[in-house]
């Protein structure tokens, strides 16, 4: 048995062998018959060594390693062809490489995928594909994850400027490292300024590998100005995430913003506002903000209102100021050369422009302009500074004078005015409150001076008067007033007594005292300290100041109560004193007389209601303790609205109570009006015109009462038909005055129509004998037969209404008329026929109609002149009654 292992791959196939025996002798060699042997590929195993995992396409190499083992000779098989198959599209295997095993049986594929390989999971396997070895693949497929790169390209923006507030669109594409546009990547964009990040959403996929997103630079977030980078992020499965940063991708430009424009004036006058004197410095300011950091130049313009044209003048540039990185930066420009002719209403405005060449040359220039604002150039402020003339005293009635002086200072120009540069007035109060019309002054060496000399001028009250100085009527300077200063005037007092002036007053009355205190100008002086002395024989009464009323015009009054004071003539002394005046003491002799008045009591009247024709008795008791002869008068007034009228006066001279009687009758005119009362009273007066008066009492004076007497017409007859009349007469007697009334008293006659119903009456007036007449001629209103009548006073202003106590009568006769109805005249009847005779009865008054129940008879006259009676006569009823 011989073991032989020296076959080679080239021996694969049919081979022959034989045995040969040699013993050293060629002749003894022995060869057996050839035997056939067939050799095949050797059997091997192939196993996975390494190669699973992830690989970066176009960037990495990964070893795919398998090991081939020759199981027949139990050794690793070197130089064995191994084929490596890899999917490129994730499903279809392609032969990528055939490589030999090394001495250890390992075959290696340094796999470096390029753009021929899709990203994602790819599969690979390896197998022995060698003519010397049986073909054999590894027992399972292995996987590789190929990952590609994403490449972000930001197309726009590309370094442009954008005004804040506008939209910016970011547009970019995503491709892989093989140059393929990626249409399904996840993309985000972020704008970056320093450490501020502004993500843009939503990102729109254009479906072509391009993506865009639009955002506004001020909404919903205000983005800071200046350069921005854009960060673009993209991702996709089996690709490495990519973040791309584009430097200075865009620039947010901002417009310059002007705020808080104002004008201020110098503060010498205490006012830094927009109005100032022409000598002041006017400072025009504005705050500038422009976040994008370029240079902003602000120009200030002025224009003046043209009063003649009634319009604004042209804008003129005052100057300009600039700033960089303006952040609420204050810019200013001043004007200090206005003059007096520039006074008036002005406007200013600021106009600002930024640098169009920053940050990009040839960019857009932006500007801002403020709304024109008003300011006023006015007259200069003046200050009048005290020099002399305050807190001095002079006599008004003397010859003293005083210089009132102030210095005139231009506050805005910080200087004293020169001679003649301004005019003014000095004002002085004349009543401590109100100023006089002023005294013209002109600047002399910077001063206003005025010499004040009252010189017996009653225009100025004594006491403290006030003065001040003013500039007035100057074109270039304001009218201003100085502080108020003072000067004191002194004078003398006088006093006169106005009342009483020799008048008498009743003891117990209030004596009104009125006196007048005045100065040398005859002007009343108020608020004096005053005292009154009332002196009579053996008695002096003093009235102190607090009790005396001051009317603030020099008039003073006091009501002196004379109750229980001594009777007789009084002298009055007035004493007055006041600051700035010399005291006065003035006496008036026989100023008034104090006495006692007459007295009345127990007034009465004998009735309170009665006719005017009655006798009225009034009584009153009187006395006068001084024994004067007094006049006592009865007074009456007809009603509450009528005046008092004296009725009768009698004299009374007695120191004890004496009764006076007044017997009075009245006339019709004294009758008390309806709803009213007649009033009476007594009044007494003496030689001093002292009086006393009783209370007022009421009476009612009525119309007089009357009686009625019959004169004629009672029981008489009168025919209604024709002009037959009957005179009815009564006589009226005034029972209050006991006499017949005179003519003109109104009365009335009443007559019944039917014995029951009275007519409305007939009015007449009396004759001089007091007789009231009525000539009665009845008409058809009055029925026949006995009618009643009555008469008396009615509606008269002096007498009460009164009829006779019973009724009188008068008989009225009417006339009947017969009207034959049948037979009619000339009617013929046979001798045997009945002749119906029918007629009716009427009266002289058609309104009475047919007369029923009349007593009638019918007589027939024959041709033989013989009369025959027709009986019975029937009274028809119903429609033919009568």
Residue pairs with C-beta under 8 A, 6 or more apart in sequence:
5 73
7 15
7 39
9 41
9 42
9 131
9 132
11 39
12 39
12 40
12 41
12 131
12 132
13 38
13 39
14 36
14 37
14 38
15 36
15 37
15 38
15 39
16 34
16 35
16 36
16 37
17 34
17 35
17 37
18 31
18 32
18 33
18 34
18 35
19 30
19 31
19 32
20 29
20 30
20 31
20 32
21 28
21 29
21 30
21 31
22 28
22 29
22 30
40 134
41 130
41 131
41 132
41 133
41 134
42 70
42 72
42 73
42 77
42 132
42 133
42 134
43 70
43 71
43 72
43 133
43 134
44 68
44 69
44 70
44 71
44 77
44 80
44 128
44 133
44 134
44 136
45 68
45 69
45 71
45 136
46 66
46 67
46 68
46 69
46 82
46 126
46 127
46 128
46 136
46 137
46 138
47 66
47 67
47 69
47 138
47 139
48 65
48 66
48 126
48 138
48 140
48 142
49 65
49 66
49 67
49 106
50 63
50 64
50 65
51 62
51 63
51 64
51 65
51 109
51 111
51 124
51 142
51 144
52 142
52 143
52 144
53 62
53 144
53 145
54 144
54 145
54 146
54 147
55 61
55 62
55 111
55 113
55 144
55 145
55 146
55 147
56 147
56 148
56 149
56 240
57 113
57 114
57 115
57 117
57 119
57 146
57 147
57 148
57 149
57 177
58 113
58 114
58 115
58 148
58 149
58 177
58 178
59 149
60 112
61 110
61 111
61 112
62 110
62 111
62 112
62 144
63 108
63 109
63 110
63 111
64 84
64 86
64 108
64 109
64 111
64 124
64 126
64 142
65 106
65 107
65 108
65 109
66 82
66 106
66 107
66 126
66 138
67 76
67 101
67 104
67 105
67 106
67 107
68 76
68 77
68 80
68 82
68 101
68 105
68 106
68 107
68 128
68 133
69 75
69 76
69 77
69 105
70 76
70 77
70 105
70 133
75 105
76 101
76 103
76 104
76 105
76 106
77 101
77 105
77 133
78 100
78 101
78 102
78 103
78 104
78 105
79 100
79 101
80 100
80 101
80 105
80 107
80 128
80 130
80 132
80 133
81 98
81 99
81 100
81 128
81 129
81 130
81 131
82 98
82 99
82 100
82 101
82 107
82 126
82 127
82 128
82 129
82 130
83 95
83 97
83 98
83 126
83 127
83 128
83 129
84 95
84 96
84 97
84 98
84 99
84 107
84 109
84 111
84 124
84 125
84 126
85 93
85 94
85 95
85 96
85 124
85 125
85 126
85 127
86 93
86 94
86 96
86 111
86 117
86 122
86 123
86 124
86 144
87 93
87 94
87 122
87 123
87 124
88 94
88 116
88 117
88 118
88 122
89 118
90 118
90 120
90 121
90 122
90 123
91 123
93 123
93 124
93 125
96 109
96 111
96 124
97 109
98 129
99 107
99 108
99 109
100 107
101 107
102 108
107 126
109 126
111 124
111 144
113 122
113 144
113 146
115 177
115 178
117 146
118 146
119 146
119 147
119 148
119 176
119 238
119 239
120 145
120 146
120 237
120 238
121 143
121 144
121 145
121 146
122 143
122 144
122 145
122 146
123 141
123 142
123 143
123 144
124 141
124 142
124 143
124 144
125 137
125 138
125 140
125 141
125 142
126 137
126 138
127 135
127 136
127 137
127 138
128 134
128 135
128 136
128 137
129 135
145 238
146 238
147 238
147 239
147 240
148 176
148 177
148 178
148 238
148 239
148 240
149 176
149 177
149 239
149 240
149 242
150 174
150 175
150 176
150 182
150 185
150 234
150 235
150 236
150 239
150 240
150 241
150 242
151 174
151 175
151 176
151 177
151 242
152 172
152 173
152 174
152 187
152 232
152 233
152 234
152 242
152 243
152 244
153 172
153 173
153 174
153 175
153 244
154 170
154 171
154 172
154 230
154 232
154 244
154 246
154 249
155 171
155 172
155 173
155 210
156 169
156 170
156 171
157 168
157 169
157 170
157 230
157 249
157 250
158 249
159 248
159 249
159 250
159 251
159 360
160 250
160 251
160 360
161 250
161 251
161 252
161 253
161 359
161 360
161 363
161 364
162 168
162 217
162 250
162 251
162 252
162 253
163 217
163 252
163 253
163 254
163 255
163 364
163 366
164 217
164 218
164 222
164 223
164 225
164 252
164 253
164 254
164 255
164 291
165 216
165 217
165 218
166 216
166 217
167 214
167 215
167 216
167 217
168 214
168 215
168 216
168 217
168 250
169 212
169 213
169 214
170 189
170 200
170 212
170 213
170 214
170 215
170 230
170 232
170 249
171 210
171 211
171 212
172 187
172 189
172 210
172 211
172 212
172 232
173 181
173 208
173 209
173 210
173 211
174 181
174 182
174 185
174 187
174 209
174 211
174 234
174 236
174 242
175 181
175 182
175 209
176 182
176 239
180 209
181 208
181 209
181 210
182 209
182 234
182 236
182 239
183 205
183 207
183 208
183 209
184 205
184 236
185 211
185 234
185 235
185 236
185 239
186 234
186 235
186 236
187 203
187 205
187 211
187 232
187 233
187 234
188 199
188 200
188 203
188 232
188 233
188 234
189 199
189 200
189 203
189 213
189 230
189 231
189 232
189 233
190 197
190 198
190 199
190 200
190 230
190 231
190 232
190 233
191 197
191 198
191 199
191 200
191 215
191 223
191 228
191 229
191 230
191 231
191 249
191 250
192 198
192 228
192 229
192 230
192 231
192 245
193 223
193 224
193 226
193 227
193 228
193 229
196 223
196 224
198 215
198 221
198 223
200 213
200 214
200 215
201 213
202 213
203 211
203 212
203 213
204 211
204 212
204 213
205 211
206 212
217 223
217 252
223 252
224 252
224 291
225 252
225 253
225 254
225 290
225 291
225 292
225 293
226 251
226 252
226 291
226 292
226 293
226 359
227 248
227 250
227 251
227 359
228 248
228 249
228 250
228 251
228 252
229 245
229 246
229 247
229 248
229 249
230 245
230 246
230 249
230 250
231 243
231 244
231 245
231 246
232 243
232 244
232 245
232 246
233 241
233 242
233 243
233 244
234 241
234 242
234 243
234 244
235 241
235 242
251 292
251 359
251 360
252 292
253 292
253 363
253 364
253 366
254 290
254 291
254 292
254 366
255 290
255 354
255 366
255 367
255 368
256 288
256 289
256 290
256 296
256 298
256 326
256 352
256 353
256 354
256 366
256 367
256 368
257 288
257 289
257 290
257 368
258 286
258 287
258 288
258 298
258 350
258 352
258 368
258 369
258 370
259 286
259 287
259 289
259 328
260 285
260 286
260 287
261 284
261 285
261 286
261 287
261 348
261 349
261 350
261 370
261 373
262 274
262 284
262 285
262 286
262 373
263 274
263 282
263 283
263 284
263 285
263 348
263 373
263 375
264 272
264 273
264 274
264 282
264 283
264 285
265 271
265 272
265 273
265 274
265 275
265 276
265 277
265 280
265 281
265 282
265 283
266 272
266 276
266 280
266 281
266 412
268 280
268 381
268 411
268 412
268 414
269 276
269 277
269 280
269 381
269 411
269 412
274 373
274 374
274 375
274 376
275 375
275 376
275 378
276 282
276 375
276 376
276 377
276 378
276 412
277 377
277 378
277 379
277 380
277 381
277 411
277 412
277 413
277 478
278 338
278 339
278 340
278 342
278 343
278 377
278 378
278 379
278 380
278 412
278 476
279 338
279 380
279 410
279 412
279 413
280 336
280 338
280 380
280 412
281 334
281 335
281 336
282 334
282 335
282 336
282 338
282 375
282 377
283 332
283 333
283 334
284 300
284 318
284 332
284 333
284 334
284 335
284 348
284 350
285 330
285 331
285 332
286 298
286 300
286 330
286 331
286 332
286 350
286 352
286 370
287 328
287 329
287 330
287 331
288 296
288 298
288 323
288 326
288 328
288 329
288 330
288 331
288 352
289 326
289 327
289 328
289 329
290 296
290 326
290 354
291 327
292 354
292 358
292 359
293 324
293 325
293 358
294 324
294 354
294 355
294 358
294 359
295 322
295 323
295 324
295 354
295 355
295 358
296 322
296 323
296 324
296 326
296 352
296 353
296 354
296 355
297 320
297 321
297 322
297 352
297 353
298 320
298 321
298 322
298 323
298 331
298 350
298 351
298 352
299 317
299 319
299 320
299 350
299 351
299 352
300 317
300 318
300 319
300 320
300 333
300 348
300 349
300 350
301 315
301 316
301 317
301 318
301 348
301 349
301 350
301 351
302 315
302 316
302 318
302 335
302 346
302 347
302 348
303 312
303 313
303 314
303 315
303 316
303 346
303 347
303 372
304 312
304 313
304 342
304 344
304 345
304 346
304 347
305 311
305 312
305 313
305 344
305 345
305 346
305 347
306 312
306 313
307 344
312 347
315 349
318 333
318 335
318 348
319 333
320 333
321 331
321 332
321 333
322 331
323 329
323 331
331 350
338 377
340 379
340 475
340 476
342 377
343 377
343 378
343 379
343 476
344 376
344 377
345 374
345 376
346 374
346 375
346 376
346 377
347 372
347 373
347 374
347 375
348 372
348 373
348 375
349 369
349 370
349 371
349 372
349 373
350 369
350 370
351 367
351 368
351 369
351 370
352 367
352 368
352 369
353 365
353 366
353 367
354 365
354 366
354 367
355 365
356 362
356 363
356 364
356 365
357 363
378 478
379 474
379 475
379 476
379 477
379 478
380 410
380 411
380 412
380 413
380 476
380 477
380 478
381 410
381 411
381 412
381 478
381 480
382 408
382 409
382 410
382 411
382 417
382 422
382 471
382 477
382 478
382 480
383 409
383 411
383 480
384 406
384 407
384 408
384 409
384 424
384 448
384 468
384 469
384 470
384 471
384 480
384 481
384 482
384 483
385 406
385 407
385 409
385 482
386 406
386 482
386 483
386 485
387 405
387 406
387 407
387 447
388 403
388 404
388 405
389 402
389 403
389 404
389 405
389 452
389 467
389 485
389 487
390 467
390 485
390 486
390 487
391 485
391 486
391 487
392 402
392 487
392 488
393 487
393 488
393 489
393 490
394 400
394 401
394 402
394 454
394 487
394 488
394 489
394 490
395 489
395 490
395 491
396 454
396 456
396 457
396 458
396 460
396 462
396 489
396 490
396 491
396 520
397 456
397 491
397 492
397 520
399 453
399 455
400 453
401 451
401 452
401 453
401 455
402 451
402 452
402 453
402 487
403 449
403 450
403 451
403 452
404 426
404 428
404 449
404 450
404 451
404 452
404 467
404 469
404 485
404 487
405 447
405 448
405 449
405 450
406 447
406 448
406 469
406 482
407 416
407 446
407 447
407 448
408 416
408 417
408 422
408 424
408 443
408 446
408 447
408 448
408 471
409 415
409 416
409 417
409 446
410 416
410 417
410 477
416 446
417 443
417 446
417 477
418 443
418 446
419 442
419 443
419 444
419 445
419 446
420 442
420 443
421 443
422 442
422 443
422 471
422 474
422 476
422 477
423 440
423 441
423 442
423 443
423 471
423 472
423 473
423 474
424 440
424 441
424 442
424 443
424 448
424 469
424 470
424 471
424 472
425 438
425 439
425 440
425 441
425 469
425 470
425 472
426 438
426 439
426 441
426 448
426 450
426 452
426 467
426 468
426 469
427 435
427 436
427 438
427 439
427 467
427 468
427 469
427 470
428 435
428 436
428 439
428 452
428 460
428 465
428 466
428 467
428 487
429 435
429 436
429 460
429 465
429 466
429 467
430 436
430 459
430 460
430 461
430 465
431 461
432 461
432 463
432 464
432 465
432 466
435 466
436 459
436 460
438 470
438 472
439 450
441 448
441 449
441 450
441 469
442 448
448 469
452 467
452 487
454 460
454 489
456 520
458 519
458 520
458 521
458 522
458 523
460 489
461 489
461 523
462 489
462 490
462 491
462 519
462 580
462 581
463 488
463 489
463 579
463 580
464 486
464 487
464 488
465 486
465 487
465 488
465 489
466 484
466 485
466 486
467 484
467 485
467 486
467 487
468 481
468 482
468 483
468 484
468 485
469 481
469 482
470 479
470 480
470 481
470 482
471 477
471 478
471 479
471 480
472 479
473 479
488 580
489 580
490 580
490 581
491 519
491 520
491 580
491 581
491 582
492 519
492 520
492 581
492 582
492 584
493 517
493 518
493 519
493 525
493 528
493 576
493 577
493 578
493 581
493 582
493 583
493 584
494 517
494 518
494 519
494 520
494 584
494 586
495 515
495 516
495 517
495 518
495 574
495 576
495 584
495 586
496 515
496 516
496 518
496 586
497 513
497 514
497 515
497 572
497 574
497 586
497 588
497 591
498 514
498 515
498 516
498 555
499 512
499 513
499 514
500 511
500 512
500 513
500 572
500 591
500 592
501 591
501 592
502 590
502 591
502 592
502 593
503 592
503 593
504 592
504 593
504 594
504 595
504 688
504 689
504 690
505 511
505 562
505 592
505 593
505 594
505 595
506 562
506 594
506 595
506 596
506 597
506 688
506 690
507 562
507 563
507 564
507 565
507 567
507 594
507 595
507 596
508 562
508 563
509 562
510 559
510 560
510 561
510 562
511 559
511 560
511 562
511 592
511 594
512 557
512 558
512 559
512 560
513 532
513 543
513 557
513 558
513 559
513 560
513 572
514 555
514 556
514 557
515 532
515 555
515 556
515 574
516 524
516 554
516 555
516 556
517 524
517 525
517 528
517 530
517 554
517 556
517 574
517 576
517 584
518 524
518 525
518 554
519 525
519 581
523 554
524 553
524 554
524 555
525 554
525 576
525 578
525 581
526 550
526 551
526 552
526 553
526 554
527 550
527 552
527 578
528 550
528 556
528 576
528 577
528 578
528 581
529 545
529 576
529 577
529 578
530 545
530 548
530 550
530 556
530 574
530 575
530 576
530 577
531 542
531 543
531 544
531 545
531 574
531 575
532 542
532 543
532 548
532 558
532 560
532 572
532 573
532 574
532 575
533 540
533 541
533 542
533 543
533 572
533 573
533 575
534 540
534 541
534 542
534 543
534 560
534 570
534 571
534 572
534 591
535 541
535 570
535 571
535 572
535 573
536 566
536 568
536 569
536 570
536 571
536 594
537 566
537 568
537 569
538 566
539 565
539 566
541 560
541 565
543 558
543 560
547 558
548 556
548 557
548 558
549 556
549 557
549 558
550 556
551 557
562 594
565 594
566 594
567 594
567 595
567 596
568 593
568 594
569 590
569 592
569 593
570 590
570 591
570 592
570 593
570 594
571 587
571 588
571 589
571 590
571 591
572 587
572 588
572 591
572 592
573 585
573 586
573 587
573 588
574 584
574 585
574 586
574 587
574 588
575 583
575 584
575 585
575 586
576 583
576 584
577 583
577 584
593 688
595 626
595 688
595 690
596 624
596 625
596 626
596 690
597 624
597 686
597 688
597 690
597 691
597 692
598 622
598 623
598 624
598 628
598 630
598 632
598 652
598 684
598 685
598 686
598 690
598 691
598 692
599 622
599 623
599 624
599 625
599 684
599 692
600 620
600 621
600 622
600 632
600 682
600 683
600 684
600 692
600 693
600 694
601 620
601 621
601 657
601 694
602 619
602 620
602 621
602 659
603 618
603 619
603 620
603 621
603 681
603 682
603 694
603 695
603 697
604 618
604 619
604 620
605 616
605 617
605 618
605 619
605 680
605 697
605 699
606 616
606 617
606 618
607 614
607 616
607 699
608 698
608 699
608 700
609 699
609 700
609 702
610 616
610 699
610 700
610 701
610 702
610 736
611 701
611 702
611 703
611 704
611 705
611 736
611 737
612 665
612 666
612 667
612 668
612 670
612 671
612 701
612 702
612 703
612 704
612 736
612 798
613 665
613 666
613 704
613 734
613 736
613 737
614 665
614 704
614 736
614 737
615 663
615 664
615 665
616 663
616 664
616 665
616 666
616 699
617 661
617 662
617 663
617 664
618 634
618 661
618 662
618 663
618 664
618 680
618 682
619 659
619 660
619 661
619 662
620 632
620 659
620 660
620 662
620 682
620 694
621 657
621 658
621 659
621 660
622 630
622 632
622 652
622 654
622 657
622 658
622 660
622 684
623 652
623 654
623 655
623 656
623 657
623 658
624 630
624 652
624 653
624 654
624 655
624 684
624 686
625 655
626 686
627 653
627 655
628 653
628 686
628 687
628 688
629 651
629 652
629 653
629 686
629 687
630 651
630 652
630 653
630 684
630 685
630 686
631 649
631 650
631 651
631 684
631 685
631 686
632 649
632 650
632 651
632 652
632 660
632 682
632 683
632 684
633 646
633 647
633 648
633 649
633 650
633 682
633 683
633 684
634 646
634 647
634 648
634 649
634 662
634 664
634 680
634 681
634 682
635 644
635 645
635 646
635 647
635 680
635 681
635 682
635 683
636 644
636 645
636 647
636 670
636 678
636 679
636 680
637 643
637 644
637 645
637 678
637 679
638 645
638 670
638 672
638 673
638 676
638 678
639 672
639 673
639 676
639 677
639 678
640 676
640 677
640 679
644 679
644 681
647 662
647 664
647 680
648 662
648 664
650 660
650 662
652 658
652 660
652 684
666 701
668 703
668 797
668 798
670 678
670 701
671 701
671 702
671 703
671 797
671 798
672 678
672 699
672 700
672 701
672 702
677 698
677 699
677 700
678 698
678 699
678 700
678 701
679 696
679 697
679 698
679 699
680 696
680 697
680 698
680 699
681 693
681 694
681 695
681 696
681 697
682 693
682 694
683 691
683 692
683 693
683 694
684 691
684 692
684 693
685 691
702 800
703 796
703 797
703 798
703 799
703 800
704 734
704 735
704 736
704 737
704 798
704 799
704 800
705 734
705 735
705 736
705 799
705 800
705 802
706 732
706 733
706 734
706 735
706 741
706 792
706 793
706 799
706 800
706 802
707 732
707 733
707 735
707 802
708 730
708 731
708 732
708 733
708 791
708 792
708 793
708 802
708 803
708 804
708 805
709 730
709 731
709 732
709 733
709 804
710 729
710 730
710 804
710 808
711 729
711 730
711 731
711 771
712 727
712 728
712 729
713 726
713 727
713 728
713 729
713 774
713 776
713 789
713 808
713 810
714 808
714 809
714 810
715 808
715 809
715 810
715 811
716 726
716 810
716 811
717 726
717 810
717 811
717 812
717 813
718 724
718 725
718 726
718 776
718 777
718 778
718 810
718 811
718 812
718 813
719 812
719 813
719 815
720 778
720 779
720 780
720 782
720 784
720 812
720 813
720 814
720 815
720 844
720 845
721 814
721 815
721 844
723 777
724 777
725 775
725 776
725 777
726 775
726 776
726 810
727 773
727 774
727 775
727 776
728 749
728 773
728 774
728 775
728 776
728 789
728 791
728 808
728 810
729 771
729 772
729 773
729 774
730 747
730 771
730 772
730 791
730 792
730 804
731 740
731 769
731 770
731 771
731 772
732 740
732 741
732 745
732 747
732 766
732 770
732 771
732 772
732 792
732 793
732 799
733 739
733 740
733 741
733 770
734 740
734 741
734 799
740 769
740 770
741 766
741 770
741 799
742 766
742 768
742 770
743 765
743 766
743 767
743 768
743 770
744 765
744 766
745 765
745 766
745 770
745 772
745 793
745 796
745 798
745 799
746 763
746 764
746 765
746 793
746 794
746 795
746 796
747 763
747 764
747 765
747 766
747 772
747 791
747 792
747 793
747 794
747 796
748 761
748 762
748 763
748 764
748 791
748 792
748 793
748 794
748 795
749 761
749 762
749 764
749 772
749 774
749 776
749 789
749 790
749 791
750 758
750 759
750 761
750 789
750 790
750 791
750 803
751 758
751 759
751 776
751 778
751 782
751 787
751 788
751 789
751 810
752 758
752 759
752 787
752 788
752 789
753 759
753 781
753 782
753 783
753 787
754 783
754 787
755 783
755 785
755 786
755 787
755 788
759 781
759 782
761 794
762 774
763 794
763 795
764 772
764 773
764 774
765 772
766 772
767 773
772 791
772 792
774 791
776 789
776 810
778 812
780 844
780 845
780 846
780 847
780 848
782 812
783 812
784 812
784 813
784 814
784 843
785 811
785 812
786 809
786 810
786 811
786 812
787 809
787 810
787 811
787 812
788 807
788 808
788 809
789 807
789 808
789 809
789 810
790 803
790 804
790 806
790 807
790 808
791 803
791 804
792 801
792 802
792 803
792 804
793 799
793 800
793 801
793 802
794 801
795 801
814 843
814 844
814 845
814 848
815 843
815 844
816 841
816 842
816 843
816 851
816 854
817 841
817 842
817 843
817 844
818 839
818 840
818 841
818 856
819 839
819 840
819 841
819 842
820 837
820 838
820 839
821 838
821 839
821 840
822 836
822 837
822 838
823 829
823 835
823 836
823 837
829 835
837 858
837 870
840 850
840 880
840 882
841 850
841 851
841 854
841 856
841 882
842 848
842 849
842 850
842 851
843 851
849 882
850 881
850 882
851 882
852 875
852 881
852 882
853 875
853 882
854 882
856 873
857 869
857 873
858 869
858 870
858 871
858 873
859 867
859 868
859 869
859 870
860 867
860 868
860 869
860 870
861 867
861 868
862 868
875 881
875 882
876 882
